[in-house]
Amino acid sequence: MDVTELLKRFCSAVERRDGRAFAALFAEDGVYHDVFYGDFRGREKIAEMIDDWFYRTAKDFRWDMHRPLSDGRTLYAYYTFSYVSTLPEAQGRRVGFEGVSMMGLRDGLITEYREVANVGPAFVALGFAPERTAKILAKEGAHLRERPEFVRHK
């Protein structure tokens, strides 16, 4: 599997608002764990996430993947991501952040997508009130504490 081509198709589908092409990169039972919107399971829901959820309050997406590493079962890539927010408090600003994508792979398809994202700069650029930012970050913390990899840290 050419992971560079997979990542190129992944980013391009988001930028084109092509949920169907994006979802086709996933296994039928694949899941996308979105840092903002939660879990989307199966191709139909993953396509909906792109076509509806992503574009509900944003436009002009740009997503670049850098320095991918894969053993054929797992794929990691550093990314830069931005969009123009249509939220009133953002006043049409482009906001961006960086992160790391972590993907499970099977037969050339993504079985699971998860990410760790540095969202703080985006929240500031969006003009979110401190209380709103705190609420979102608390939710992320709760999600982390539920992960099986975090058991030893409780």
C-alpha positions as CSV (number, residue, x, y, z in Angstrom):
1,M,0.0,0.0,0.0
2,D,1.3,3.4,-0.9
3,V,0.5,5.5,2.3
4,T,1.5,8.7,0.6
5,E,-1.2,8.2,-2.0
6,L,-3.7,7.2,0.6
7,L,-3.0,10.4,2.6
8,K,-3.2,12.5,-0.5
9,R,-6.6,11.1,-1.4
10,F,-7.7,11.6,2.3
11,C,-6.8,15.3,2.4
12,S,-8.1,16.0,-1.1
13,A,-11.5,14.5,-0.4
14,V,-11.9,16.7,2.7
15,E,-10.8,19.8,0.7
16,R,-13.3,19.0,-2.1
17,R,-16.1,18.2,0.3
18,D,-16.4,14.7,-1.2
19,G,-17.6,12.6,1.7
20,R,-18.2,9.6,-0.5
21,A,-14.6,9.5,-1.7
22,F,-13.4,10.1,1.8
23,A,-15.5,7.3,3.2
24,A,-14.4,4.9,0.5
25,L,-10.9,5.1,2.1
26,F,-12.4,3.4,5.2
27,A,-13.3,-0.2,5.8
28,E,-17.1,-0.8,5.9
29,D,-16.9,-1.0,9.7
30,G,-14.4,1.8,10.0
31,V,-14.6,4.5,12.6
32,Y,-13.4,8.1,12.5
33,H,-12.9,9.6,16.0
34,D,-13.2,13.3,15.5
35,V,-11.6,15.6,18.1
36,F,-14.5,18.0,17.9
37,Y,-17.6,16.0,16.9
38,G,-17.0,12.6,18.3
39,D,-17.2,9.1,16.7
40,F,-18.6,8.4,13.2
41,R,-19.0,4.7,12.4
42,G,-19.4,3.1,9.0
43,R,-19.0,4.7,5.6
44,E,-22.4,6.4,5.5
45,K,-21.7,8.3,8.8
46,I,-18.1,9.1,7.8
47,A,-19.3,10.6,4.5
48,E,-22.0,12.6,6.5
49,M,-19.3,13.9,8.8
50,I,-17.4,15.4,5.9
51,D,-20.4,16.7,3.8
52,D,-22.4,18.0,6.7
53,W,-20.5,18.3,10.0
54,F,-17.2,19.6,8.8
55,Y,-18.8,22.2,6.4
56,R,-21.5,23.3,8.8
57,T,-19.4,26.1,10.3
58,A,-16.4,26.2,8.1
59,K,-15.2,26.4,4.5
60,D,-12.0,26.4,2.4
61,F,-10.4,23.5,4.1
62,R,-6.6,22.9,3.8
63,W,-5.2,19.6,5.1
64,D,-1.6,18.5,4.6
65,M,0.0,15.3,5.9
66,H,3.7,15.3,6.6
67,R,6.4,12.6,7.3
68,P,4.1,9.5,7.3
69,L,5.3,6.3,9.1
70,S,3.6,2.9,8.6
71,D,4.2,-0.7,9.3
72,G,1.3,-1.8,7.1
73,R,-1.1,-2.1,10.1
74,T,-0.7,1.3,11.6
75,L,-0.1,4.7,10.0
76,Y,1.1,7.8,11.7
77,A,1.4,11.3,10.1
78,Y,2.1,14.8,11.4
79,Y,-0.5,17.2,9.9
80,T,-1.3,20.8,9.5
81,F,-5.0,21.7,9.0
82,S,-6.9,25.0,8.5
83,Y,-10.2,26.3,7.4
84,V,-12.1,29.6,7.2
85,S,-14.6,29.6,10.1
86,T,-18.1,30.8,9.4
87,L,-18.9,31.1,13.2
88,P,-19.9,34.6,14.0
89,E,-17.3,35.1,16.7
90,A,-14.5,34.1,14.2
91,Q,-15.3,36.9,11.9
92,G,-14.3,34.9,8.8
93,R,-10.8,34.2,10.0
94,R,-8.7,31.3,8.8
95,V,-7.9,29.1,11.8
96,G,-5.5,26.3,11.9
97,F,-3.8,23.7,14.1
98,E,-1.3,20.9,14.0
99,G,-1.7,17.3,15.1
100,V,-0.8,13.7,14.6
101,S,-3.1,11.3,12.8
102,M,-3.1,7.7,13.9
103,M,-4.8,5.2,11.6
104,G,-5.4,1.5,11.8
105,L,-5.1,-0.2,8.4
106,R,-6.5,-3.5,6.9
107,D,-6.3,-4.5,3.3
108,G,-5.4,-1.0,2.2
109,L,-8.3,0.6,4.0
110,I,-8.5,2.6,7.2
111,T,-10.2,0.8,10.0
112,E,-9.9,3.5,12.6
113,Y,-8.8,7.1,12.6
114,R,-7.8,8.9,15.7
115,E,-5.8,12.1,16.3
116,V,-4.0,14.1,18.8
117,A,-4.5,17.8,18.0
118,N,-3.1,21.1,19.4
119,V,-6.5,22.9,19.2
120,G,-5.7,25.7,21.7
121,P,-4.4,28.1,19.0
122,A,-7.5,27.5,16.9
123,F,-9.8,28.3,19.9
124,V,-8.0,31.6,20.4
125,A,-8.3,32.4,16.7
126,L,-12.0,31.5,16.7
127,G,-12.6,34.0,19.5
128,F,-14.0,31.4,21.8
129,A,-14.8,32.6,25.3
130,P,-12.5,31.0,28.0
131,E,-15.5,29.1,29.5
132,R,-16.2,27.5,26.1
133,T,-12.6,26.5,25.6
134,A,-12.5,25.1,29.1
135,K,-15.6,23.0,28.5
136,I,-14.2,21.6,25.2
137,L,-10.8,20.8,26.8
138,A,-12.5,19.1,29.8
139,K,-14.4,16.9,27.4
140,E,-11.1,15.9,25.7
141,G,-9.6,15.1,29.1
142,A,-12.6,12.9,30.0
143,H,-12.2,11.1,26.7
144,L,-8.5,10.5,27.4
145,R,-9.2,9.1,30.8
146,E,-11.6,6.5,29.2
147,R,-8.9,5.2,26.8
148,P,-7.6,1.7,27.7
149,E,-4.0,3.1,27.2
150,F,-4.6,5.5,30.1
151,V,-5.6,2.9,32.7
152,R,-2.2,2.9,34.4
153,H,-2.4,6.7,34.7
154,K,-5.6,6.9,36.8
